[in-house]
Amino acid sequence: MGSTSPFPAHLAERLPVGESGAPCVAQSDVFFPYDGSVIGRAPVADAAMARRALDAAAAAAPAVAAASSGTRRAVLTDIQGALAERSADLQELLVLETGKPAVDCAVEVARTLTTWQAAADEVTRMTGETVPLDLQPLGTGMLGYFTRRPAGVVVGIAGFNYPVLLASHKIAPALAAGCPIVLKPSPDTPLATLWMVDVIRDVLAAHGLPRTAVQLVNGGTEVGEALVDDPRTAVVSFTGSAAVGHRIARAAAPRKAVLELGSNTGLIVDADADLDAAVDAVIRGAFYANGQACISVQRVVLVEAIAGEFAERLAARLPEVVVGDPRDPATRVAPVINAASAARINAWVDEALADGARELAGGARELAGGAPGDPAGREDALVRPTVLTGVSRKSPLWCEEIFGPVVCLDTVADMDEAIDLVNDSRYGLQAAVYTRSLANAFAAVNRLDVGGVVVNEIPGFRSDIMPYGGVKDSGVGREGPRWAIEEFTVSRMAMIRPA
């Protein structure tokens, strides 16, 4: 291997399927996006293995559902502790398999630990309600209440950009709700998730619960289809592209699908905004994770009065975005996940430039030197930090999700027009506004057609204890432990007339 990896090599031999694991049908190399070196081998499943995992999950469902609240909380707490002990190694492995800068991988690990602790805390809040049945004459003398019960087998399908965190957003609330789960990671980034699942299964066994409460099948489209199409799957929780999410929703119906899909996130800068803070939001919010985040800044909508000054200040700060090896603590942008993604992003940029867009001074071409050592990186997968003005509102750079370190600036007359422009999109995941006006802040909160509005902070700000999700083509349902637990449970009514 070209890069030393902390991934336990023995995990490449077997899939975490069944009580003791199952031999894989094949293995696949996992590459370091920065230099293309092999950092590990991952076990690969097929459709038959996916169905085998569902067999085991269905068999485990009664035991997982019967676990007491105290047991579930203890399991989640111990998992959080076990992952915390391995946090440095997990962070190192995430850098190698995702190619994200080290600073972003540290954030992913920290948020993962928060997610597990929050899920443990939410176990104590899984309560029902009493209902006054005597509102109707026939209900006089009756007792009515409802509880929440595990929905059954959950299938979780996670994206490549935050593999451990996205997997935790599915596994932790599933266990809190009393549901077994079968996880399918991205084939590009399965290693850290495999390691985490191995740790989780050991904790389950230590508490007397079946290891089959959490299983993982790594593979391609046929594996995902086998999981989603199976009628034993009660809930599908998917994080990924809108196109794939739509297919999953159709295949899963009428069973529940929780979909966290893409976006083309908007950031509005009002005429009275703190411009230095707003510029800083673009520097921090557009390029983290190499731009491969569903709520990274993509469309910056500037009120005309400050548009020119904002662009000047942003151009002056662009050289701060260091390009280089993601293992270097100073690096903020490194190659994206693979050459195919880079080719798509760069093609969209070239198309926009040919159509009249302009590159902001200090942008991609002037950063060609990058960080020390960058020339040794994979130029075919590198998208340099790019800020464009004059991009057509029909361009893919404006209309679709870029998923790379590219930002588009546009100018409008006032806040009303800015809100309308951000809303003119098929997506609606999260947006932000920078303003000193309380009236304009609340106008944005009330009128922006998105799942979340952030005021005077980057749109990528996300609390793992808030209900996170989108509207329109950005998805349906909500993540965050409390809300995911609700998605993974069903209400059960009880109406009793004492004998």
SULWO-V188353 format. One line per field, one symbol per residue. phi: phi as a letter, one per 40 degrees, with the letter a starting at -180 (. if undefined). psi: psi as a letter, one per 40 degrees, with the letter a starting at -180 (. if undefined). burial: # if it has 16 or more other ideal C-beta (glycine too) atoms within 10 Angstrom, else .. A space follows every 50 residues. Layout:
BEGIN
phi->???
psi->???
burial->???
END
This chain:
BEGIN
phi->.cbcbccccccccbccbgcbgbdccabbcbbcdcbgccbibbcbbbcccc ccccdcccccdcccccccdccccccccccdcccccbccccccccdcccgc ddccccccccccccccccccccdcbcbbacbccccbdcccgcbbabbbbd chcbbbbbcccbcccccccbcccccccgbcbbbbccccbccccdcccccc cccdcccgbccccbbbbcicdcccccccccccccabbbbiccccdccccc ccdcccbbbbbcabdbbcbccbcccccccdccdcccbcfggcbcbccbbb bbcdcbdcccccccdccdccccbiccccdccbbbdccacccccccccccc ccccchcbccdgcdcccdcgcdgddcccccbcbcdbbbbgcdcbcdcccb ccfacbbbbbbbcacdccccccccacbacaabbbacccccccccdcbcca cabbbfaccccaccbbcbibbfcchagbbhdcccdcccbbcbcbbbbdc
psi->idhhiehhdeeediighideiihidiiiihihddeeiheihiihiadddd dddddddddedddddehidddddddddddddddddeddddddddddddei iddddddddddddddddddddedeegiaiihgdedideeheihhiiihih dahhhhhiiedgddddddedddddddefhiihhhihedgedddddddddd ddddddeeihdedhihhhaaddddddddeheehdhhhhhaiddddddddd ddheihhhhhaaighihhhideihddddddddddedeiffeghefihdhh hhhddeddddddddddedeeghhaheehdehdhiiadidddddddddddd ddddeeiihhheaddeeddaiheddeigdeehhihhhiifhheeiddddi hdfighihhihidaddddddddegieigciiihhiehddddddddddhgi dhhhhfiieehhhefihhiaibeeaiiiihdddddddeiiihihhhhh.
burial->..#.###...##..####..##.#...#.########.#########.## ####.###.##..#..#....#########.###.#..############ #########.#############..#....#.#..........#...### ################################################## #.##....###########...##.###.#.###########.##.###. ##..#################.#.#..####################### ###..##..##.###..#..########..#########.##.###.##. .##...#.##.###..#..##..#..##..#########.#...###### ############..#..##.##..#.#########....##.##...### ####.#.#####.##..###.###################.........
END
